[in-house]
Amino acid sequence: MTHRTTPPPRICPDCDGHASAAITLGGRDRHGHLRTITAHCPACHGIGTRPIRTQEGARA
């Protein structure tokens, strides 16, 4: 009996799966919290994986 293999993960090659990052703007607000923004990977839009490419047809 053969063993079934799982497909390889579709990790985004641009961000290596780390799709979002919190970036500090510097300084703190009046409550003492750091001001941050979230930056997402432009290639995968913050998901961390890429869609599977399907081949539309072979050219001769």
Sine and cosine of phi, psi and omega as CSV:
sin_phi,cos_phi,sin_psi,cos_psi,sin_omega,cos_omega
0.00,0.00,0.71,-0.71,-0.02,-1.00
-1.00,0.02,0.47,-0.88,0.04,-1.00
-1.00,-0.01,0.69,-0.72,0.06,-1.00
-0.99,0.13,0.69,-0.73,0.02,-1.00
-0.98,-0.20,0.54,-0.84,0.05,-1.00
-0.99,0.11,0.54,-0.84,0.01,-1.00
-0.92,0.39,0.48,-0.88,0.00,-1.00
-0.90,0.43,0.51,-0.86,0.00,-1.00
-0.91,0.42,0.54,-0.84,-0.02,-1.00
-0.99,-0.12,0.85,0.53,-0.03,-1.00
-0.95,0.31,0.68,-0.73,0.00,-1.00
-0.88,0.47,0.81,-0.58,-0.02,-1.00
-0.95,0.30,-0.31,0.95,-0.03,-1.00
-0.98,0.18,-0.60,0.80,-0.06,-1.00
-0.89,-0.45,0.00,1.00,-0.02,-1.00
0.82,0.57,0.54,0.84,0.05,-1.00
1.00,0.02,-0.15,0.99,0.05,-1.00
-1.00,-0.10,0.99,0.15,-0.23,-0.97
-0.99,0.17,-0.38,0.93,-0.04,-1.00
-0.78,-0.63,0.51,-0.86,0.04,-1.00
-0.62,-0.78,0.65,-0.76,0.08,-1.00
-1.00,-0.04,0.82,-0.57,-0.05,-1.00
-0.92,-0.38,0.79,-0.62,0.00,-1.00
-0.98,0.20,0.74,-0.68,0.02,-1.00
-1.00,0.07,-0.17,0.98,-0.02,-1.00
1.00,-0.07,0.65,-0.76,-0.01,-1.00
0.98,0.18,0.05,-1.00,-0.02,-1.00
-0.75,-0.66,0.38,-0.93,0.05,-1.00
-0.99,0.12,-0.08,-1.00,-0.09,-1.00
-0.94,0.34,-0.26,0.97,0.05,-1.00
-1.00,-0.03,-0.09,1.00,0.02,-1.00
1.00,-0.06,0.11,0.99,0.01,-1.00
-1.00,0.05,0.55,-0.83,0.07,-1.00
-0.94,0.35,0.65,-0.76,0.08,-1.00
-1.00,0.04,0.85,-0.53,-0.02,-1.00
-0.75,-0.67,0.36,-0.93,0.17,-0.99
-0.81,-0.59,0.37,-0.93,0.03,-1.00
-0.96,-0.28,0.80,-0.60,0.04,-1.00
-0.94,-0.33,0.76,-0.65,0.00,-1.00
-0.96,-0.28,0.47,-0.88,0.06,-1.00
-0.90,0.44,0.79,-0.61,-0.01,-1.00
-0.95,0.32,-0.35,0.94,-0.03,-1.00
-0.98,0.19,-0.68,0.74,-0.06,-1.00
-0.95,-0.32,0.01,1.00,0.05,-1.00
0.86,0.50,0.62,0.79,0.09,-1.00
0.99,0.13,0.21,0.98,-0.02,-1.00
-1.00,-0.03,-0.64,0.77,0.00,-1.00
0.99,-0.14,-0.18,0.98,0.04,-1.00
-0.80,-0.60,0.37,-0.93,0.04,-1.00
-0.95,-0.31,0.55,-0.84,0.05,-1.00
-0.92,0.39,0.45,-0.89,0.03,-1.00
-0.95,0.30,0.75,-0.66,0.02,-1.00
-0.99,0.15,0.77,-0.64,0.06,-1.00
-0.97,-0.26,0.63,-0.77,-0.01,-1.00
-1.00,0.07,0.83,-0.55,-0.11,-0.99
-0.97,0.23,-0.26,0.97,-0.02,-1.00
0.42,-0.91,0.46,-0.89,-0.03,-1.00
-1.00,-0.03,0.63,-0.78,0.09,-1.00
-0.99,-0.11,0.59,-0.81,-0.03,-1.00
-1.00,0.08,0.00,0.00,0.00,0.00
